[in-house]
């Protein structure tokens, strides 16, 4: 911009200046290209991750999601969970009786309460086993469909990951834990 009296005259920049700006922008893009590639979804879908701290939302996940899947796998301090969610067992049994849940396998700690619970609710569909006393877990694990949920009674929060590969990996770990668990002894 060059002022000439009452008028202003515009003078175009040299064309080489435009090329210089494009080269600077290209350099900037090349510098961040590795970060952009890291954000790409390469050949698959990303897991869906949800996090809940509201007890009603946590109960809803069990009742409306896990209890509507044909297969349910649990590694759980179930008695502690029932203290916060006393209606879970009733709803779970209702879904088993309706034929919604056709495979239910549960692993519980070796406490008197859990063993009594297992003896009361064990059925053809609902198989409950006891894990060795030296194996301790601080969170409950639920596996259904392509999802897993990790729930903490202590912190009252739930993390859900929906991803077929992750769910299948947790199923494999559950199967290994099932192999070292013990059937409930009726004369205990």
N, C-alpha and C positions, 0 to 999 in steps of 0.2 A: 504494500500500500504506500503510495507516494502522493502526498498532498500537493496539488497544483492550483493555487488560488482557491476559488470556491469549489473546485472539483477535486476528486480523488482519482488517481489513476492506479489501476491494479496491474501488476506485472507478474506473469507466470514464473514459477520456479523452474529451474532447469530440469529437464526430463531425467537426468542422471540422479537428481535428488529423490525422485519417486522410486527409482530402482533401489537406492540406498535404504529408504524406509522399508520397502518390502523385504530386503535382505535382513534388516534388523528384526523385523517381525518373525521371519522364518527362523532366525537364530533363537529368539525367545521361545518359539514353539518347540524347536528341537531340544532345548534345555529341559522343558517340562514333559516331553514325550514319554520318558519312562514312567512317570507318575500317571499319565493318562492311560498307558497300556495296562498298568496295574489295576485301574478301575474298570477295565473291560470285562465283560462276562464271556470268558473263553469256553465255548462249547457246552454250556449247561446253564442250569438255573441256579440262582443263589438261594441259600436256605432262608426260610422265613423265620424270624426270631421275634418272639413276644415275651413280655415281662409283666408280671402282675404282682401287686402288693395288697390289693383289696381282696379280703377273704371271700366275698360274694363272687368275684370274678374267678378266683381259684376254684371254688366249689363248682361254678358253672362249667369250667373246663372239664372237670371229672364227669359231671352228670350229663352234659350235652355233647361232649366230644369223645372222651375215652369210653364211656358206657354205651356208646352207639357204634362202637367198632366191634367186629366179630372176634378179634383176638386182643386180649389185654394181658400184658406182662407187668408185674410189679416187684420191685425190691423196696420194701417198706417197713418203717416203724409204725405199722398200721394202728396200733392201740393209741399211740400219741396223736396221730392224725384224727382218729375218731373223737378224741376229746374236743377238738375244734369244730369238727364236721360230723355230728352225731347221726345224721341221716344218710350218710354215704353207704353204709352196709345194706340198709333197707332198699335203696334205689339200685344198688349193684345186683342184689339178689333178684329184684324185680326184672331187671334186664336179662339176667340169665334164664329165669323162668319163662320169659316171653320168647326166648330163642334168639335174641339180638346178639348177645355174647355167647359164642360157641366154644371158645378156648380161653380159659382164665388160669394163668399160672402166677403164683405169688411166692416170694421168698421173704421170710420174716426172721427176726432175731430169735435166739434161743432163750426167751423169757417164759415164765409160767403163763403170763397173760396171753402172749402170742400163741403158745402151744394150745391153750384152752380155746382160743378163738379159732385156730386151725381145725381142731377136733369138731367144733360146732358147725363150721361152715364148709368144710371139705366136701366135695361132691364129684360126680362124674365129670362135670365141666370145670369146676373150680378146684384146681390142684394147688395145695399149699405145702411148701417145704420149709425147713428150718436151716438157716445158714450156720456154719460153725461159730461157736462163741467168740473166737479170736478175731473174726471178721466184723469190723464195726463200720457202719456208714452213718453219716450225719444228715443226709438228704434222702428223700424218697425218689425213686425213679419209676416213671410210668412209660410204657412203650405201647403204641397203638398205630395202626396204619403206617404212615410215613412220618410219624411224629414221636418225639420224646419229651417228657416233662421232668424237670428236677424241682422238687419242692422241699423247702426247709421249714420244719415246724418251729425251730428256734427263731428264725428271722422272719417267718411268715411271708415268704415270697416264692414265686414260681417262675421258672424260665422254661419256655417251650421252644423247641427247634423242630421245624418241619422240613425234612430233607430225606429223600429215600436212602441215600448212601449212609447218612449218619444214623438213621433209624435201624438200618440193617446191621451196621457195626455194633450198635448197642444190643441188638437181638443176639448177635454172636457172643458178646460179653455176658449177657444174661444166660445164654445156654451153658457157658463155662461155669458160671456161678451155680446153675441148676445141677450140674454134674457133681459138684463138691457138697451140695446141700443134702440134708437127710429127710427122709419121710417122717411124718409125725408119728410118734409111738403112742398107741392108745393106752398103754398101761403106765404112763408116766405119772 
